[in-house]
Amino acid sequence: MAHSRVMLTNGTLPSAQLNRLCAAHPFTQQLDIVFPASDELEKALTSLKPTYRKRRCTLSEFLDFASKSPGGNITALPSTSECVDTWCIDPRGVLTLCVSKSLYEQLGLIGKRLPFKGCPEQYVIRIPVRQETESIAVRAKQKTALKLWDELRENGPGKWEVFYCQADVKPGTPDSEGIVQPRICYSTDIVVPVPALAPFPEESTEDWDEYIGDLFEWVGMACLGAQRLKANDRVNPYVAVYEVPAPSYIGKVTRVTWTAFLPQSFIKDALDTVTSHLASTTDNHAFVAMTRHSCCTSPVGAIPLSLVPDASFDTTRDPPLRVPAINAEDTSCFILGPGQDGNFVLAESIGLWDARWG
């Protein structure tokens, strides 16, 4: 996978746009938060310990389980890295299959071929989770197809290990629970920028684009704990040259990371924690960078939202098609500044085989 595409947007806090971003992306595998050291913010963030559940079963069994869930509030996907034949259930209550041509022909269900050039021939099939939304005949055909897929897997991978998130889990649920502990890393004697997150200029944007690009490069290096950000770094200029965006100072940076199947509610809680801290801080140099990494093996990346402010799902539109792949790209990173009406800049990056932006 190559040729990623990037979109930049900016605005002021609080932002309905950022809230919508959290709601529209249900499948997240990692969240990195980087900020100049703050005991208060670190304590607040590390108290967040999201949970998910695991179940080993056939797809038919899981669909039956999900269809009986109160409110249909399950988000799920396999834990494996299989991308040719895979599936997910998104918060709208839709099971999406992404399968090869051979499996598609065996299942006998109506789907849509992925339209991208150069990718394997794959098909997307969408099935409502709730049984009452389909006729008895259609539901029977779907169950037969899924049972066939289960049987085909018996002599190969076998049952799926499923990761899922569910609100209002009943006590006594037999599935094992995963509690995601945050990992904390400190970097001292780091050259830290003081971001100027000004709005887009009305005229020439060349200098603005270059500066914002440099800021996001710093965030990426900080997430990696790059030696290049050290104040005493003395790299050979003939090998590589890097300069932190000005103005800057030497300080300590904290990075908090959660890696697992992360629920949407947790991403929203982390964002609310960050914006609350920035709204009350008296440090004009404060900023926070949050980077969300999508589960790229999921056939669904982003879910269309309605135009109303509550960020509810638009049930009249299907999610944009995309090719599930381990090395696919689907990342969003936002840098947020201090103050109750502080500025932010958001960078979203997706791969070539993703129809989100056409």
Secondary structure as UniProt FT lines:
FT   STRAND          5..12
FT   HELIX           16..24
FT   STRAND          28..36
FT   HELIX           39..46
FT   STRAND          51..57
FT   HELIX           59..67
FT   HELIX           70..72
FT   STRAND          74..78
FT   STRAND          86..90
FT   TURN            91..93
FT   STRAND          94..100
FT   HELIX           101..107
FT   STRAND          112..113
FT   TURN            117..118
FT   STRAND          122..128
FT   HELIX           131..133
FT   HELIX           136..154
FT   TURN            155..157
FT   STRAND          160..166
FT   TURN            171..172
FT   STRAND          176..179
FT   STRAND          183..193
FT   HELIX           206..224
FT   HELIX           227..229
FT   TURN            231..232
FT   TURN            237..239
FT   STRAND          248..262
FT   HELIX           264..280
FT   TURN            284..285
FT   STRAND          288..294
FT   TURN            296..297
FT   TURN            309..310
FT   TURN            315..316
FT   TURN            326..327
FT   STRAND          330..336
FT   TURN            340..341
FT   STRAND          343..350
FT   TURN            352..353
FT   HELIX           355..357
//
